[in-house]
Amino acid sequence: MHRRSLSAAALAVALAGGSAFVSTPAGAGIATGATVTVVNAVAYDAENNFPLAVCIDGTFAGDLDTEEASDPIDLSPGNHQFEFIQGSDCSGSVFIDETLDIPAGQVTVMAYWPSDDPTAVVFADDTSCVENGETRVTFRHGAAWPAVNLFMEPSGGSWTEVASGVAAGQQSTTDIPAGSYTNSELRDPVTDNVVLDTGSPGDLQTGMVSTLYFYGGADGDTGWFVISSEVPVCEQPTTTTTAAPTTTTTAAPIAVVTPRYAG
């Protein structure tokens, strides 16, 4: 896969003219801007690449192959026009044109092709910490297919439902025990039949986020891909033990007995 995109700094300068770019001062406590990752999950058939140029508010932000994600892009919260173009810049044929409400924080914009017209959706990225010994799995449905359940099988364990009834344009996020997972599959929520074998997730480590995208199917096969990232591990509470106070016992004075003789 190729990738051609503006650097984050160059894109920020380009978008600044429209007051889209937000700079967060170093050391700021609460982020007031938005950090956006764009993912191309568009394909009528999972076997065929469907490259698209990404334009935000009329500014070229790079081009993405199917299954590819952009570098993080800083935007101001609010409405922004996202165009996905069949071409190498913003002058080509518009394939998707959506005005999306971008919230503050870290989000993903997913372009996808459901059963009707191709579109794009905004997902909030769960960047909260995970408990020690846990890993995070996010499932995002972008296929021309009804709702599905996601099941995963840990090494030496039983199949576990990780996501339930997720429809096109929706996501589900679940924290599960970290470790080795040998199989995963998408199933029909009603019949429990396997819709797609999504392979072996492998070793899912503590603090890892595995985001599985389901795509394709508009005129051919469905497919899947995974994008991995990390989140912090929650700090363990510190238990402070206070020693019990030392009790000092004062011994009673020794009684001196003077013998008394009779005589």
C-alpha contacts under 8 A as a table, 3 or more apart, distances in Angstrom:
res1	aa1	res2	aa2	distance
1	M	65	D	6.68
2	H	64	L	7.93
2	H	65	D	7.24
3	R	62	G	7.78
3	R	63	D	6.47
3	R	64	L	6.27
3	R	65	D	7.45
4	R	62	G	5.58
4	R	63	D	5.67
4	R	64	L	7.57
5	S	61	A	6.04
5	S	62	G	3.65
5	S	63	D	6.13
5	S	70	S	7.87
6	L	9	A	7.92
6	L	10	A	5.87
6	L	11	L	5.71
6	L	60	F	7.95
6	L	61	A	6.02
6	L	62	G	5.94
7	S	10	A	5.15
7	S	11	L	6.13
8	A	11	L	5.23
8	A	12	A	6.10
8	A	71	D	7.15
8	A	72	P	7.17
8	A	73	I	6.24
8	A	74	D	7.91
9	A	12	A	5.09
9	A	13	V	6.40
10	A	13	V	5.23
10	A	14	A	6.31
11	L	14	A	4.98
11	L	15	L	6.11
11	L	61	A	6.56
11	L	73	I	7.65
12	A	15	L	5.20
12	A	16	A	5.91
12	A	21	F	5.59
12	A	73	I	7.65
12	A	74	D	6.90
13	V	16	A	5.12
13	V	17	G	7.35
13	V	21	F	7.73
14	A	17	G	6.43
14	A	59	T	6.88
15	L	18	G	5.64
15	L	19	S	6.66
15	L	20	A	5.39
15	L	21	F	5.78
15	L	57	D	7.86
15	L	59	T	6.87
16	A	19	S	4.79
16	A	20	A	5.51
16	A	21	F	5.08
17	G	20	A	7.44
18	G	21	F	7.96
19	S	22	V	7.73
19	S	76	S	7.48
20	A	74	D	7.98
20	A	75	L	5.12
20	A	76	S	5.04
21	F	74	D	5.65
21	F	75	L	4.58
21	F	76	S	5.65
22	V	33	G	5.61
22	V	34	A	7.68
22	V	74	D	6.18
22	V	75	L	5.69
22	V	76	S	5.38
23	S	33	G	7.46
23	S	74	D	7.78
24	T	28	A	6.73
24	T	31	A	6.69
24	T	32	T	7.46
24	T	33	G	7.12
25	P	28	A	5.56
28	A	31	A	6.92
31	A	34	A	7.82
31	A	104	A	7.41
31	A	105	G	6.67
32	T	77	P	7.87
32	T	104	A	5.84
32	T	105	G	7.17
33	G	74	D	7.08
33	G	75	L	6.30
33	G	76	S	5.18
33	G	77	P	5.95
33	G	104	A	5.14
33	G	105	G	6.32
34	A	74	D	5.75
34	A	75	L	5.18
34	A	76	S	5.78
34	A	77	P	5.75
34	A	102	I	7.13
34	A	103	P	6.41
34	A	104	A	4.42
34	A	105	G	4.68
34	A	106	Q	5.86
34	A	107	V	7.26
35	T	72	P	6.00
35	T	73	I	5.47
35	T	74	D	4.66
35	T	75	L	6.29
35	T	104	A	7.64
35	T	105	G	6.06
35	T	106	Q	4.74
35	T	107	V	6.21
36	V	72	P	5.39
36	V	73	I	4.94
36	V	74	D	6.25
36	V	75	L	7.13
36	V	106	Q	6.12
36	V	107	V	5.08
36	V	108	T	5.51
36	V	109	V	6.89
37	T	69	A	6.66
37	T	70	S	5.62
37	T	71	D	6.20
37	T	72	P	4.83
37	T	73	I	6.29
37	T	107	V	6.47
37	T	108	T	4.72
37	T	109	V	6.19
38	V	69	A	5.59
38	V	70	S	5.23
38	V	71	D	7.78
38	V	72	P	7.84
38	V	108	T	5.72
38	V	109	V	4.77
38	V	110	M	5.98
38	V	111	A	7.71
39	V	64	L	7.75
39	V	67	E	7.08
39	V	68	E	5.86
39	V	69	A	4.34
39	V	70	S	6.49
39	V	108	T	7.08
39	V	109	V	6.21
39	V	110	M	4.85
39	V	111	A	6.31
40	N	51	P	7.96
40	N	52	L	7.60
40	N	64	L	6.27
40	N	65	D	6.59
40	N	66	T	5.09
40	N	67	E	5.72
40	N	68	E	5.69
40	N	69	A	6.49
40	N	110	M	6.17
40	N	111	A	5.22
40	N	112	Y	6.87
41	A	66	T	5.58
41	A	67	E	5.67
41	A	68	E	7.74
41	A	110	M	6.53
41	A	111	A	5.59
41	A	112	Y	4.87
41	A	113	W	7.52
41	A	142	G	6.49
41	A	213	Y	7.33
41	A	214	F	7.92
41	A	215	Y	5.90
41	A	216	G	7.81
42	V	50	F	6.38
42	V	66	T	6.03
42	V	111	A	6.01
42	V	112	Y	4.40
42	V	113	W	5.37
42	V	118	P	7.67
42	V	142	G	7.78
42	V	215	Y	6.87
42	V	216	G	6.80
43	A	46	A	5.82
43	A	48	N	6.78
43	A	49	N	6.63
43	A	50	F	5.60
43	A	66	T	6.87
43	A	112	Y	7.46
43	A	113	W	6.57
43	A	215	Y	6.87
43	A	216	G	4.86
43	A	217	G	7.64
43	A	218	A	7.51
44	Y	48	N	7.72
44	Y	113	W	6.98
44	Y	216	G	5.06
44	Y	217	G	5.71
44	Y	218	A	4.49
44	Y	219	D	5.05
44	Y	220	G	6.32
44	Y	221	D	7.97
45	D	48	N	5.64
45	D	216	G	4.89
45	D	217	G	5.51
45	D	218	A	6.52
45	D	219	D	5.68
45	D	220	G	4.36
45	D	221	D	5.06
45	D	222	T	6.39
46	A	49	N	7.40
46	A	215	Y	6.87
46	A	216	G	4.86
46	A	217	G	7.01
46	A	220	G	7.08
46	A	221	D	5.42
46	A	222	T	5.22
46	A	223	G	5.03
46	A	224	W	7.94
47	E	221	D	6.94
47	E	223	G	7.82
49	N	65	D	6.46
49	N	66	T	5.44
50	F	65	D	6.19
50	F	66	T	5.50
51	P	63	D	7.04
51	P	64	L	5.60
51	P	65	D	4.20
51	P	66	T	5.89
51	P	86	Q	7.17
52	L	63	D	5.57
52	L	64	L	5.51
52	L	65	D	6.51
52	L	84	F	5.72
52	L	85	I	5.32
52	L	86	Q	5.30
52	L	87	G	6.60
52	L	88	S	7.66
53	A	60	F	7.45
53	A	61	A	7.58
53	A	62	G	5.84
53	A	63	D	3.95
53	A	64	L	6.25
53	A	84	F	5.54
53	A	85	I	4.85
53	A	86	Q	6.42
53	A	87	G	6.10
53	A	88	S	5.73
53	A	89	D	5.92
53	A	90	C	7.12
54	V	60	F	6.09
54	V	61	A	5.35
54	V	62	G	5.52
54	V	63	D	5.65
54	V	64	L	7.40
54	V	82	F	7.16
54	V	83	E	5.94
54	V	84	F	4.87
54	V	85	I	6.39
54	V	89	D	7.81
54	V	90	C	7.62
55	C	58	G	5.54
55	C	59	T	5.10
55	C	60	F	4.37
55	C	61	A	5.33
55	C	62	G	7.42
55	C	81	Q	8.00
55	C	82	F	5.89
55	C	83	E	5.06
55	C	84	F	6.39
55	C	85	I	7.54
55	C	89	D	7.75
55	C	90	C	6.06
56	I	59	T	5.17
56	I	60	F	6.54
56	I	61	A	6.53
56	I	80	H	6.86
56	I	81	Q	5.63
56	I	82	F	4.80
56	I	83	E	6.41
57	D	80	H	6.03
57	D	81	Q	4.86
57	D	82	F	6.51
58	G	81	Q	7.55
58	G	83	E	7.85
58	G	90	C	6.97
59	T	90	C	7.28
60	F	89	D	6.18
60	F	90	C	5.98
62	G	70	S	7.63
62	G	89	D	7.90
63	D	88	S	6.88
63	D	89	D	7.92
64	L	68	E	5.70
64	L	69	A	6.89
64	L	70	S	7.17
65	D	68	E	5.43
67	E	225	F	6.41
76	S	102	I	7.81
76	S	104	A	7.54
77	P	101	D	7.45
77	P	102	I	5.15
77	P	103	P	4.98
77	P	104	A	5.25
78	G	100	L	7.92
78	G	101	D	5.15
78	G	102	I	5.09
78	G	103	P	6.37
79	N	99	T	6.23
79	N	100	L	5.39
79	N	101	D	4.33
79	N	102	I	6.05
80	H	99	T	5.42
80	H	100	L	5.48
80	H	101	D	6.53
80	H	102	I	7.10
81	Q	97	D	7.15
81	Q	98	E	5.85
81	Q	99	T	4.31
81	Q	100	L	6.36
82	F	96	I	7.79
82	F	97	D	5.89
82	F	98	E	5.37
82	F	99	T	6.06
82	F	100	L	7.08
83	E	94	V	6.62
83	E	95	F	7.47
83	E	96	I	5.56
83	E	97	D	4.51
83	E	98	E	6.50
84	F	94	V	6.09
84	F	95	F	5.63
84	F	96	I	4.98
84	F	97	D	6.54
84	F	111	A	7.95
85	I	88	S	7.66
85	I	89	D	7.21
85	I	90	C	6.45
85	I	91	S	7.89
85	I	92	G	5.74
85	I	93	S	5.56
85	I	94	V	4.55
85	I	95	F	5.41
85	I	96	I	7.04
86	Q	92	G	5.73
86	Q	93	S	5.25
86	Q	94	V	6.29
86	Q	95	F	6.26
87	G	90	C	7.52
87	G	91	S	7.50
87	G	92	G	4.85
87	G	93	S	6.76
88	S	92	G	7.12
89	D	92	G	6.32
94	V	97	D	6.74
95	F	118	P	7.61
96	I	111	A	7.99
96	I	118	P	6.34
96	I	119	T	5.74
96	I	120	A	7.43
97	D	119	T	7.46
98	E	119	T	7.04
98	E	120	A	6.67
100	L	121	V	7.47
100	L	122	V	7.19
101	D	122	V	7.82
102	I	107	V	7.82
102	I	122	V	7.18
103	P	107	V	7.73
105	G	124	A	7.83
106	Q	124	A	6.44
106	Q	125	D	5.65
106	Q	127	T	7.67
107	V	122	V	6.75
107	V	123	F	5.57
107	V	124	A	4.49
107	V	125	D	5.01
108	T	122	V	5.77
108	T	123	F	5.14
108	T	124	A	6.45
108	T	125	D	6.62
109	V	120	A	6.60
109	V	121	V	5.61
109	V	122	V	4.57
109	V	123	F	6.31
110	M	120	A	5.42
110	M	121	V	5.44
110	M	122	V	6.50
110	M	123	F	7.61
110	M	142	G	7.97
111	A	118	P	7.51
111	A	119	T	5.88
111	A	120	A	4.21
111	A	121	V	6.68
111	A	142	G	7.93
112	Y	118	P	5.81
112	Y	119	T	5.76
112	Y	120	A	5.99
112	Y	142	G	5.11
112	Y	143	A	7.02
112	Y	169	G	7.96
112	Y	215	Y	7.14
113	W	116	D	7.35
113	W	117	D	6.53
113	W	118	P	4.19
113	W	119	T	6.38
113	W	142	G	6.34
113	W	143	A	6.10
113	W	144	A	6.31
113	W	215	Y	7.44
113	W	216	G	6.91
113	W	218	A	6.93
114	P	117	D	6.62
114	P	118	P	6.24
114	P	119	T	7.85
114	P	142	G	6.18
114	P	143	A	5.14
114	P	144	A	3.96
114	P	145	W	6.97
114	P	168	A	6.28
114	P	169	G	7.82
114	P	216	G	7.98
114	P	218	A	6.88
115	S	143	A	7.49
115	S	144	A	4.24
115	S	145	W	6.66
115	S	218	A	6.13
116	D	144	A	7.73
121	V	169	G	6.52
123	F	171	Q	7.45
126	D	173	T	7.72
127	T	231	V	5.83
128	S	231	V	6.80
128	S	232	P	7.36
129	C	207	G	7.57
129	C	231	V	5.85
129	C	232	P	4.85
129	C	233	V	5.07
129	C	234	C	5.04
130	V	134	E	6.13
130	V	135	T	6.81
130	V	136	R	7.36
130	V	175	D	7.24
130	V	206	T	7.75
130	V	207	G	6.12
130	V	231	V	7.17
130	V	232	P	6.62
130	V	233	V	4.99
130	V	234	C	5.59
131	E	134	E	5.58
131	E	233	V	5.80
131	E	234	C	5.24
132	N	206	T	6.55
132	N	207	G	7.81
132	N	233	V	5.85
132	N	234	C	6.53
132	N	236	Q	7.99
133	G	177	P	6.07
133	G	178	A	5.53
133	G	205	Q	7.97
133	G	206	T	5.33
134	E	175	D	6.25
134	E	176	I	5.49
134	E	177	P	4.39
134	E	178	A	4.61
134	E	205	Q	7.52
134	E	206	T	5.09
134	E	207	G	6.76
135	T	175	D	5.55
135	T	176	I	5.49
135	T	177	P	5.96
135	T	178	A	4.90
135	T	204	L	6.36
135	T	205	Q	6.05
135	T	206	T	4.90
135	T	207	G	5.40
135	T	208	M	5.37
135	T	209	V	6.41
136	R	173	T	7.08
136	R	174	T	5.80
136	R	175	D	4.33
136	R	176	I	6.19
136	R	207	G	7.16
136	R	208	M	6.17
136	R	209	V	4.70
136	R	210	S	6.35
137	V	162	V	7.78
137	V	173	T	5.73
137	V	174	T	5.42
137	V	175	D	6.22
137	V	176	I	7.39
137	V	209	V	5.76
137	V	210	S	4.96
137	V	211	T	5.94
137	V	212	L	7.62
138	T	171	Q	6.94
138	T	172	S	5.60
138	T	173	T	4.24
138	T	174	T	6.46
138	T	209	V	7.22
138	T	210	S	6.19
138	T	211	T	4.56
138	T	212	L	6.23
139	F	150	L	7.76
139	F	163	A	7.09
139	F	171	Q	5.46
139	F	172	S	5.27
139	F	173	T	6.44
139	F	211	T	5.75
139	F	212	L	4.89
139	F	213	Y	6.20
139	F	214	F	7.86
140	R	166	V	7.85
140	R	168	A	7.94
140	R	169	G	7.29
140	R	170	Q	6.04
140	R	171	Q	4.39
140	R	172	S	6.75
140	R	211	T	7.29
140	R	212	L	6.17
140	R	213	Y	4.95
140	R	214	F	6.36
141	H	166	V	6.71
141	H	167	A	6.14
141	H	168	A	4.74
141	H	169	G	5.68
141	H	170	Q	5.79
141	H	171	Q	6.37
141	H	213	Y	6.07
141	H	214	F	4.99
141	H	215	Y	6.77
142	G	168	A	5.19
142	G	169	G	5.74
142	G	170	Q	7.90
142	G	213	Y	6.81
142	G	214	F	5.44
142	G	215	Y	4.72
142	G	216	G	7.43
143	A	168	A	6.14
143	A	214	F	5.68
143	A	215	Y	3.82
143	A	216	G	4.90
143	A	217	G	5.97
143	A	218	A	7.42
143	A	222	T	6.82
144	A	168	A	7.19
144	A	215	Y	7.16
144	A	216	G	6.20
144	A	217	G	4.98
144	A	218	A	5.13
144	A	222	T	7.99
145	W	167	A	7.95
145	W	168	A	7.02
145	W	217	G	6.74
146	P	167	A	6.03
146	P	168	A	6.93
147	A	165	G	5.24
147	A	166	V	4.98
147	A	167	A	3.94
147	A	168	A	6.67
147	A	188	D	7.28
147	A	189	P	7.22
148	V	164	S	6.75
148	V	165	G	5.18
148	V	166	V	5.46
148	V	167	A	6.63
148	V	186	L	6.10
148	V	187	R	5.55
148	V	188	D	5.18
148	V	189	P	5.72
148	V	195	V	7.88
149	N	161	E	7.13
149	N	162	V	7.57
149	N	163	A	5.36
149	N	164	S	4.44
149	N	165	G	5.36
149	N	166	V	6.48
149	N	186	L	5.52
149	N	187	R	5.14
149	N	188	D	6.36
149	N	189	P	5.84
150	L	161	E	5.95
150	L	162	V	5.47
150	L	163	A	4.87
150	L	164	S	6.54
150	L	184	S	7.29
150	L	185	E	5.95
150	L	186	L	4.69
150	L	187	R	6.43
151	F	159	W	6.29
151	F	160	T	5.39
151	F	161	E	4.41
151	F	162	V	5.51
151	F	163	A	7.13
151	F	184	S	5.57
151	F	185	E	5.46
151	F	186	L	6.33
151	F	187	R	7.44
152	M	159	W	5.53
152	M	160	T	5.34
152	M	161	E	6.56
152	M	162	V	6.75
152	M	181	Y	6.94
152	M	182	T	7.89
152	M	183	N	5.80
152	M	184	S	4.21
152	M	185	E	6.61
153	E	157	G	6.43
153	E	158	S	5.77
153	E	159	W	4.35
153	E	160	T	6.13
153	E	181	Y	5.60
153	E	182	T	5.89
153	E	183	N	5.13
153	E	184	S	6.12
154	P	157	G	5.04
154	P	158	S	6.63
154	P	159	W	7.10
154	P	179	G	7.35
154	P	180	S	5.91
154	P	181	Y	4.05
154	P	182	T	5.85
154	P	183	N	7.32
155	S	179	G	7.93
155	S	180	S	5.57
155	S	181	Y	5.25
155	S	182	T	5.53
161	E	164	S	7.06
162	V	174	T	6.49
162	V	176	I	8.00
163	A	166	V	6.92
163	A	172	S	5.97
163	A	173	T	7.43
163	A	174	T	7.36
164	S	172	S	7.92
164	S	189	P	7.42
165	G	189	P	6.25
166	V	170	Q	5.98
166	V	171	Q	6.45
166	V	172	S	6.94
167	A	170	Q	5.55
167	A	171	Q	7.94
178	A	203	D	7.79
178	A	204	L	5.42
178	A	205	Q	5.25
178	A	206	T	5.44
179	G	203	D	5.51
179	G	204	L	5.25
179	G	205	Q	6.08
179	G	206	T	8.00
180	S	201	P	7.70
180	S	202	G	5.40
180	S	203	D	4.19
180	S	204	L	6.02
181	Y	184	S	7.79
181	Y	200	S	6.37
181	Y	201	P	5.56
181	Y	202	G	5.17
181	Y	203	D	6.26
181	Y	204	L	7.23
182	T	199	G	7.77
182	T	200	S	4.77
182	T	201	P	6.41
182	T	202	G	6.11
183	N	198	T	7.48
183	N	199	G	5.45
183	N	200	S	4.33
183	N	201	P	6.49
184	S	197	D	6.47
184	S	198	T	5.37
184	S	199	G	5.54
184	S	200	S	6.05
184	S	201	P	6.85
185	E	194	V	6.69
185	E	195	V	7.46
185	E	196	L	5.74
185	E	197	D	4.44
185	E	198	T	4.96
185	E	199	G	7.02
186	L	194	V	5.89
186	L	195	V	5.35
186	L	196	L	5.15
186	L	197	D	6.45
186	L	198	T	7.08
187	R	192	D	5.31
187	R	193	N	5.37
187	R	194	V	4.39
187	R	195	V	5.05
187	R	196	L	7.11
188	D	191	T	5.60
188	D	192	D	4.82
188	D	193	N	5.38
188	D	194	V	6.46
188	D	195	V	6.26
189	P	192	D	5.60
194	V	197	D	7.01
196	L	222	T	7.75
196	L	223	G	7.66
198	T	224	W	6.69
201	P	204	L	7.17
204	L	208	M	6.53
204	L	210	S	7.90
205	Q	208	M	5.49
206	T	233	V	7.38
207	G	230	E	5.61
207	G	231	V	5.24
207	G	232	P	5.83
207	G	233	V	5.61
208	M	228	S	7.04
208	M	229	S	6.01
208	M	230	E	4.59
208	M	231	V	6.41
209	V	228	S	5.56
209	V	229	S	5.08
209	V	230	E	5.37
209	V	231	V	6.91
210	S	226	V	6.44
210	S	227	I	6.12
210	S	228	S	4.69
210	S	229	S	6.73
211	T	226	V	5.39
211	T	227	I	5.24
211	T	228	S	6.12
212	L	224	W	6.79
212	L	225	F	5.80
212	L	226	V	4.47
212	L	227	I	6.71
213	Y	224	W	5.35
213	Y	225	F	5.38
213	Y	226	V	6.17
214	F	222	T	7.24
214	F	223	G	5.95
214	F	224	W	4.63
214	F	225	F	7.05
215	Y	222	T	5.67
215	Y	223	G	5.46
215	Y	224	W	6.04
216	G	219	D	7.71
216	G	220	G	7.10
216	G	221	D	6.17
216	G	222	T	4.35
216	G	223	G	6.01
217	G	220	G	4.94
217	G	221	D	4.91
217	G	222	T	4.54
217	G	223	G	7.95
218	A	221	D	7.98
